[in-house]
Amino acid sequence: MVNSEDYGYFLPESNLALEPAVPRDLSKLFVYDTKTDQITFDQFFNLNKHLPNNSFLVLNDTKVLPARVILKKESGGKVIILFLVNELTHSTGSGQAGLASLPSESEGLRVIRGMVDRKVNIGAKLFFEDGSFIEAIKQKENIFDFKFKFSKEKLFTLLQKFGNMPIPPYLKKSTLTRNELMEKYQTIFARAPVGARLASSAAPTASLHFTDSVFKNLKEKGIKKYFVTLHVGLGTFAPITERNIKQKKLHEEYYEINKSTIQSINRLKNDGEKLVAVGTTVTRTLESISDIKNQKLKIFGKTDLFIFPPYDFKMADIMITNFHLPKSSLMMLVEAFLQHKKAKRHLIDLYNMAIKNNFRFYSFGDAMLIL
């Protein structure tokens, strides 16, 4: 039986990373070989020295939008909204909202979900600085659905111009400026959302450590890389509820994967190559599509997969991950991976060792490699 209390731990404030390492690949790397039970402390720029020759990377190339923005009410009052840009939908005008994968947005309204910091009435219009507005149409606690008449591309542009990066609450003490966060809370390979169906409201943090130099070293070793897209939502970091456990499901997140990428991954796996899943988002995506035989040029779907022990991983052979929040679904996924690999240690044991050895935790923190 899943018990979130098994994933609790105390993190000293000194182990909380408020800023990333400079350069990114100077972050520490906690290497755990599950076969030998050997633990090695290194730095991320030496990743190539720890991965086997017959391995390949799969990374998440989603882009984080500066989705936290201050809008004005018609009365002039200010409202802070965190748009969940991984949940953008399209209304056909008939009152039915569909996925953002609908081929045409030329007619009807768009709908986006957002978290607000104060009271907003249904029907209220909230304005961007250029005069564009959204209208509240539905509420569940502090999360609203907002409709808007302009294009999705314009929404993305407005956020890029007026918004701030949606950093987690524990990073509020960070001294990084807006422009610095725009760069640092983003992977170096994130693809532009223009033309993309959705974007992310949080970063795939395991990928923040990668630099051109790291990729160069991996390429010289013959390690290829492939990209999938999973649009990260705030639910990724939410505490586990009894409902999650009972239904064995989590929040939904949308993914996009090219057919050629799936074919390449399956071919390499069949050839005995080891798949290195970079982050829990990639792991969740790959496990969700492990039995898909779709022949479309691109697969677009959503997953509510909740991975916790015991779980038989079908795709990931090796994992790169960060050090996660206590009692989170992310910790449960990593623990499930350790048990799948028949590791002699539990994740909590590894975390406590990392804390004692001054590893830095959470989004801007250090990395762990599980072999």
C-alpha atoms as one frame of an Amber mdcrd trajectory, in Angstrom:
protein
   0.000   0.000   0.000   1.315   3.437  -0.924   2.001   5.636   2.072   3.229
   9.166   1.406   4.641   9.339   4.942   7.353   6.903   3.827   8.689   9.669
   1.582   9.107  12.391   4.173  12.480  13.830   5.130  13.931  16.960   6.713
  15.898  19.287   4.456  18.154  21.874   6.128  17.806  25.323   4.605  21.461
  25.204   3.551  20.648  22.343   1.153  17.965  24.313  -0.690  19.316  25.622
  -3.991  18.104  29.168  -4.670  20.224  29.537  -7.802  21.666  27.034 -10.289
  25.347  26.204 -10.540  27.368  28.424 -12.870  27.979  27.017 -15.362  25.060
  24.603 -15.230  27.187  21.488 -15.563  29.199  22.410 -12.452  26.359  20.973
 -10.381  27.113  17.856  -8.351  26.262  14.392  -9.617  25.239  11.624  -7.201
  25.917   8.338  -9.024  24.319   5.162  -7.710  25.129   1.840  -9.375  22.290
  -0.471  -8.390  24.169  -3.614  -9.472  27.235  -3.058  -7.308  25.573  -0.846
  -4.663  28.441   1.588  -5.257  27.937   5.333  -4.728  30.150   7.920  -6.387
  30.130  11.699  -5.973  31.125  13.644  -9.060  30.092  16.684 -11.095  27.641
  16.773 -13.960  30.211  17.717 -16.591  31.622  14.187 -16.135  28.315  12.526
 -17.041  29.884  10.882 -20.106  32.313   8.979 -17.864  29.479   7.250 -16.027
  27.100   6.300 -18.852  27.758   3.021 -20.672  28.832   3.156 -24.325  25.713
   1.308 -25.455  23.283   3.910 -24.127  21.252   6.813 -25.502  19.478   9.797
 -23.955  15.826  10.777 -24.136  15.108  14.354 -23.000  12.054  16.577 -22.667
  12.253  19.602 -24.988   9.177  21.425 -23.699   9.525  25.159 -23.153   8.545
  26.948 -19.960   6.589  30.132 -20.546   6.739  33.140 -18.185   3.205  32.236
 -17.199   2.862  34.293 -14.006   1.495  37.718 -14.951  -0.184  40.733 -13.333
  -3.490  41.666 -14.971  -5.901  44.491 -14.173  -9.582  44.320 -13.350 -11.994
  46.755 -14.991 -11.992  48.569 -11.641  -8.231  49.014 -11.871  -7.370  46.459
  -9.200  -4.515  44.049  -9.844  -4.719  40.258 -10.027  -1.755  37.881 -10.208
  -2.491  34.860 -12.394  -0.383  31.789 -12.965  -1.576  30.410 -16.293  -1.460
  26.636 -16.637  -0.231  26.731 -20.215  -0.106  22.953 -20.353  -3.927  22.960
 -20.223  -4.851  25.290 -23.077  -8.053  24.178 -24.787 -10.188  25.251 -27.697
 -13.888  25.951 -27.523 -15.851  25.349 -30.730 -18.483  27.854 -29.735 -20.948
  25.118 -28.843 -19.887  25.154 -25.230 -17.690  22.104 -25.672 -13.988  22.487
 -24.985 -11.528  20.151 -26.628  -7.799  19.523 -26.570  -5.440  22.066 -28.023
  -4.701  19.450 -30.683  -7.729  20.534 -32.682  -6.432  21.372 -36.145  -8.133
  24.744 -36.501  -8.486  27.673 -34.128  -9.881  30.054 -36.714 -13.336  30.037
 -35.147 -14.660  30.058 -31.621 -12.912  30.860 -28.371  -9.820  29.594 -26.643
  -9.916  28.583 -22.973  -7.042  28.511 -20.520  -6.859  27.609 -16.860  -5.145
  29.784 -14.273  -4.533  30.121 -10.541  -5.411  33.518  -9.080  -4.195  35.186
  -5.904  -7.458  36.915  -4.943 -11.205  37.011  -5.474 -12.394  37.186  -9.074
 -16.057  37.114 -10.100 -17.346  34.918 -12.892 -17.781  37.144 -15.938 -15.019
  39.528 -14.845 -12.637  40.739 -17.534  -8.933  40.929 -16.780  -6.662  43.027
 -18.972  -3.065  42.740 -20.180  -1.059  45.938 -20.496  -1.772  46.168 -24.240
  -5.557  46.070 -23.682  -6.104  42.419 -24.577  -8.371  40.701 -22.062  -9.550
  37.341 -20.793 -12.882  36.575 -19.107 -13.504  34.303 -16.124 -16.070  31.618
 -17.007 -15.608  28.859 -14.422 -14.149  28.477 -10.935 -12.956  25.681  -8.669
 -11.458  27.175  -5.525  -8.591  29.440  -6.697  -8.359  27.894 -10.167 -10.366
  29.519 -12.943 -11.113  28.831 -16.573 -10.676  31.945 -18.712 -11.862  32.415
 -22.275 -10.208  34.702 -24.813 -10.837  35.589 -28.449  -7.295  36.154 -29.694
  -4.984  33.412 -30.946  -2.969  31.026 -28.856   0.175  32.468 -30.466  -0.765
  35.940 -29.248  -1.293  34.599 -25.725   2.207  33.129 -25.772   3.569  36.446
 -27.049   1.773  38.395 -24.303   3.233  36.130 -21.650   6.740  36.448 -23.099
   6.385  40.229 -22.977   4.599  40.790 -19.663   4.942  37.569 -17.648   7.406
  36.199 -15.110   8.794  32.676 -14.902   6.609  30.380 -12.756   9.296  29.440
 -10.273   8.193  27.304  -7.301   7.334  29.121  -4.033  10.542  27.961  -2.328
  12.559  29.983  -4.885  10.922  33.279  -3.928  14.034  34.161  -1.907  16.188
  33.844  -5.015  17.980  37.054  -6.001  17.826  36.241  -9.716  16.256  38.918
 -11.906  13.415  38.330 -14.365  15.832  38.119 -17.273  18.139  35.758 -15.395
  15.233  33.478 -14.539  14.061  33.555 -18.165  17.397  31.982 -19.045  18.201
  29.799 -16.055  14.752  28.255 -15.447  14.845  26.873 -18.986  16.758  24.066
 -20.685  19.247  25.053 -23.392  17.318  22.929 -25.914  13.744  24.021 -25.132
  11.836  24.534 -28.367   9.891  27.681 -29.061   6.159  27.316 -28.308   5.109
  29.198 -31.470   3.427  26.546 -33.570   3.469  24.137 -30.641   0.169  23.051
 -29.197   1.032  23.747 -25.562   3.866  24.784 -23.266   4.968  24.146 -19.676
   4.180  25.840 -16.379   7.252  24.313 -14.734  10.689  23.198 -15.884  11.820
  19.606 -16.502  14.523  20.162 -13.913  16.755  17.153 -14.592  17.550  18.709
 -17.970  18.663  22.059 -16.541  22.180  20.668 -15.935  22.944  20.036 -19.611
  25.324  22.264 -21.554  26.722  22.175 -25.075  29.943  20.865 -23.578  28.160
  17.937 -21.910  26.417  17.057 -25.167  29.721  17.312 -27.048  31.384  14.840
 -24.685  28.450  12.449 -24.953  28.496  12.636 -28.745  32.217  11.867 -28.814
  31.450   8.742 -26.790  28.829   7.741 -29.356  25.826   8.430 -27.119  22.889
   9.718 -29.165  20.068  11.906 -27.912  16.372  12.056 -28.753  13.603  14.394
 -27.673  10.028  13.891 -26.570   7.739  16.634 -25.330   5.751  16.488 -22.120
   4.189  19.752 -21.024   4.818  20.002 -17.304   2.058  21.265 -15.033   2.029
  22.284 -11.405   0.428  18.982 -10.500   3.820  17.361 -11.029   4.987  18.839
  -7.721   1.731  18.494  -5.782   1.523  16.324  -2.652  -0.158  12.953  -3.052
  -3.822  12.719  -2.015  -5.875   9.728  -0.902  -7.786  10.051  -4.166  -4.545
   9.668  -6.166  -3.726   6.507  -4.268  -7.230   5.044  -4.489  -7.621   5.698
  -8.220  -3.939   5.046  -9.018  -3.992   8.154 -11.171  -2.328  11.577 -11.126
  -2.949  14.940 -12.755  -3.049  14.834 -16.545  -0.171  16.097 -18.650  -0.007
  16.287 -22.431   2.753  14.850 -24.585   3.863  15.052 -28.208   6.225  12.572
 -29.855   7.297  12.178 -33.473   6.792   8.790 -35.082  10.448   8.727 -36.156
  11.542   9.231 -32.547   9.425   6.329 -31.325  10.785   4.132 -34.113  14.380
   5.067 -33.252  13.840   4.402 -29.539  12.228   1.029 -30.186  14.982   0.041
 -32.643  17.753   0.915 -30.200  15.983  -0.884 -27.361  15.615  -3.980 -29.533
  19.339  -3.764 -30.316  20.123  -3.918 -26.602  20.953  -0.243 -26.117  20.259
   1.241 -22.672  17.671   4.039 -22.555  18.710   6.905 -20.270  15.534   8.725
 -19.242  16.416  12.314 -18.348  13.914  13.218 -15.667  10.671  11.905 -14.279
   8.688  13.676 -17.024  10.474  11.691 -19.728  10.104   8.480 -17.734   6.377
   9.033 -17.296   5.926   9.851 -20.975   7.807   6.803 -22.239   6.038   4.434
 -19.871   2.708   5.881 -21.017   3.383   5.135 -24.682   5.307   1.887 -24.254
   2.584  -0.172 -25.947   1.446   2.370 -28.562   1.427   1.017 -32.116   0.219
   4.287 -33.608   1.337   4.949 -37.176   0.630   8.682 -37.193   3.432  11.122
 -37.966   3.073  12.563 -34.487   1.441  11.170 -31.405  -0.357  13.693 -29.221
  -2.042  12.499 -26.069  -2.322  12.851 -22.338  -1.225  10.719 -19.443  -2.476
  10.371 -15.896  -0.094   7.506 -15.126   0.834   7.242 -11.438   4.066   5.266
 -11.047   4.758   3.942  -7.559   6.250   0.725  -6.140   6.018  -1.928  -7.343
   6.181  -1.052 -11.022   7.707  -2.912 -13.963   9.479  -0.315 -16.106   9.273
  -1.193 -19.782  11.337   1.618 -21.298  13.770   3.297 -18.897  17.003   1.431
 -18.104  18.916   4.321 -16.514  17.575   7.513 -14.971  18.880  11.030 -14.413
  16.819  12.944 -11.889  16.965  15.781  -9.374  16.326  15.643  -5.630  12.591
  16.113  -5.174  10.115  17.549  -2.696   9.121  15.289   0.220   6.039  13.083
  -0.162   5.757  13.833  -3.877   4.778  11.569  -6.754   8.242  12.216  -8.183
   9.890  10.542  -5.199   7.534   7.582  -5.550   8.438   7.178  -9.214  12.172
   7.185  -8.449  11.704   4.738  -5.563   9.765   2.468  -7.922  12.690   2.624
 -10.342  15.151   1.695  -7.597  13.030  -1.294  -6.609  12.651  -2.295 -10.264
  16.455  -2.285 -10.499  16.577  -4.421  -7.312  18.593  -1.746  -5.526  19.825
  -2.526  -2.024  19.010   1.000  -0.817  15.830   3.027  -0.657  15.541   6.552
  -2.004  15.247   8.058   1.493  18.612   6.487   2.381  20.216   8.050  -0.696
  18.607  11.432   0.047  19.897  11.449   3.621  23.368  10.629   2.354  23.125
  13.455  -0.177  22.059  15.906   2.538  24.992  14.929   4.742  27.338  15.486
   1.795  25.987  18.953   1.020  24.108  18.150  -2.171  21.655  20.861  -3.174
  17.977  19.995  -3.606  14.973  20.867  -5.787  14.662  22.714  -9.096  18.073
  24.444  -9.138  19.731  21.668  -7.167  22.096  18.841  -8.035  21.476  15.666
 -10.008  21.316  11.938  -9.363  22.254   9.223 -11.855  20.767   5.778 -11.222
  22.523   3.012 -13.147
